[in-house]
Amino acid sequence: MDPVHALRDVSPTPFWLDDPGRAQATPALVADVRCDLLVVGGGYSGLWTALIAKERDPSCDVVLIEGEEIGWAASGRNGGFCESSLTHGLGNGFDRWPGELAELERLGIENLRAMEDTIKKYGIDCDWERTGSLTVATEPYQIDDLHELAALAARYGSGHTVLDADQVRAEINSPTFLGGIWDEDGTAMLNPARLAWGLKQACLDLGVRIHEHTRATAIAEDGPRIAVRTPYGRILANRVALATNVFPSLIKRHRPYTVPVYDYALMTEPLTEEQLASVGWHHRQGLSDSANQFHYVRLSTDNRILWGGYDTVYHYRGQVRAEHDQRPETFATLARHFFRTFPQLEGVRFSHAWGGAIDTCSRFCAFFDTSFRGRVAYAAGFTGLGVGATRFGAEVMLDLLDGGSTERTRLEMVRRKPLPFPPEPVRWAGIQATRWSLARADENRGRRNLWLKSLDRLGLGFGS
């Protein structure tokens, strides 16, 4: 059967948002208000910032505004992988900050633990499972890379188990898996939309004033305060945290540092007991492969398989539009790759197909900045690994707004920003050349061409 036939009943909706328990939106802001802290953006970054601000100082008057609804964008449509890494993986962190990587790894582990504690504290029902993750080799040359990663992890105190072909197939059965590495403690699986909705409720319970369908349109100084305009009112705040991520920053000088790159995913119907037994997956780990154009894969609590990744698409001038959320040619490619990986699941259908924009920066992990003499803080550029890192980013923004020196604000990762992207049309041409080169590297035993090597020397280092 043509794998594309498995898409015939697919719903063009993010699986996680197709939930009868979806949180009801709060009313829009329709008046002028004042507050101590204004948070702009109702994804993970904004929600964590508002929540932690109230936990640090319950008397702090916090307002959060969201242009659409809480969790509707990346926070409600990602794969639901929550990793301890703050640097988009150990290798990326080692290439950029080898001198402080041990500290970054420690902070990442503490951050993941704090997330788990918060979820328990507020009773957030988001299907949290501390499963760990498997990275698999699907080409012989990738096996050496996995051994190098395991050695690097051991150097920084992490226990990664290297698996041969038989061992990895005993975990998750696919004829394409030639080896793997299992990080048993550094990753949790969760329902991303329910995490966002649970954080929203926790914020409301602590007294955060949340206004959805309230878009920020401009920011400026107004005497000792910062004024943020919305369609129906103005907010005067002592401090502002900008958590708009993939969407254009209110501060224009920040905009060249991120580009929106679209990523896509499929979700299967629930597997039968026999189908799941044919795959194994007894430990329910998150899964990704080692290619530049990689797939990420996981089980939901009702035993559906989420299958995403591979294609990353940039639209000229960085357009973020609803019509880009659907890309049939990518869904067809993903379906073919799925059944090549799990041929024993022939006949399974896909129930949902969706896409969304990722805020990508040139160093592949978050960066930070302040404006208006330290009264406005900003975090962005999480590049597809932000479910966990956004909580750390929230702490950094609050530290920066407090103005003191902390172990977070002293990090080189926090003090320095990545290289900005060039203007169009150079930006579009460069991203297309990079995509083509990464695909060629996958076809050529991982060998990076002159273009990729040049990016590496410039510190751009697009490896995935």
PyMOL commands that set and color helices and strands:
alter all, ss='L'
color gray80, all
select helices_A, chain A and resi 3-7+15-17+44-56+74-77+90-96+101-121+141-155+165-171+192-205+252-257+273-279+316-318+322-325+328-341+343-345+386-402+412-415+426-443+450-458
alter helices_A, ss='H'
color red, helices_A
select strands_A, chain A and resi 33-40+62-65+81-83+133-137+160-164+179-183+187-189+209-211+218-222+225-230+233-242+259-268+286-289+295-299+305-309+350-360+367-371+376-380
alter strands_A, ss='S'
color yellow, strands_A
deselect
rebuild
show_as cartoon
